[in-house]
Amino acid sequence: MKDRFGRPVKSIRVSVTEDCNLRCFYCHKEGEWHRHTKEMTSEEIERILKIARELDIRKVKFTGGEPLVRNDMVDIIRRASPIMDRDVSLTTNGTLLRKYAYELKDAGLMRVNISLDTLSREKYERITGLDLLKDAIEGVYAAVDAGLYPVKLNMVLLRGINDDEIEDMIRFSADSRSILQIIELEVPVEKEYTSFFRRYHVNPKFLEEHFEKIAERVEYNELHRRKRFIFQFNGKRAEVEIVRPMHNSEFCKYCTRIRLTSDGKLKPCLLRNDNLVDILTPMRNGASEKELKKLFVEAIMRREPYWK
Ligand code: SAM
């Protein structure tokens, strides 16, 4: 199904909880800025995914908070995988992944993104508030071992913190057989002039230009409409992608995603909270499938590009 701007909606990003075992200082919390307690159950998530599927949405990414702090995440994946047959993925900080990687793979998880901004124990604690770098790294290796593919490392570029670690991160991704995704720090327009954003934001365009020159090969990732830079490190292949959302109209033009907050509200855009559609309350109050589908369509129709 297409929105008013002709953009097809093909995937849903489901936040399963607002809880997290880390406290990353820059976290956008998937746009869930108001704490609430009414988390969806695994059955409710399954039911909403079935409605999404009727609208031809066949890809899901689970996020949070930290999805793996929910003790039924394997069950959620098991319920989602027959419905979302094109893609079932998860974004996680990886600190609990060693325990779950094989079970998640068995349940139908296809691929995973693991947040890893630094390889320095001290910086990791400074960014996340916890001394869990070792666990996150073990999570990366467990995911690769379990056969999740691809395993992508999400590195949010932060001025003065990890912008000197790019080469080390590329090397680590090659060693661990993962793909490095360097992500621009993103905030809504009203926060662009805060001292926080000015202090930490780096526009990664210069990196793209630099990689164009030094990469062994540049491929084009059709799915995400981004370049992928291929390097060789000690005979090992390294792959790097750069995600540049800020003021990027192309980013919004090709957005095919709708979001679902952990308290069951359809969210047309990460950076907006003024156009949500509550689907969980009507569901709990006994709404029919037809009524719920109508709410879904309403949310799709509220989608509009943020960066124009
Ligand atoms: N806890 C999980 C994790 O760490 O992946 C899932 C939630 S986290 C909000 C999802 C991703 O968003 C992480 O890779 C994180 O680094 C990224 N992220 C958080 N805040 C961001 C921001 N302000 N700009 C860009 N990316 C951000």
Residues whose N, C-alpha, C, O or C-beta is under 5 A from the ligand:
A	BS01	SAM	Y26 C27 H28 K29 E30 T63 G64 G65 E66 T91 T92 N93 N113 S115 N154 V156 I183 E184 L185 E186
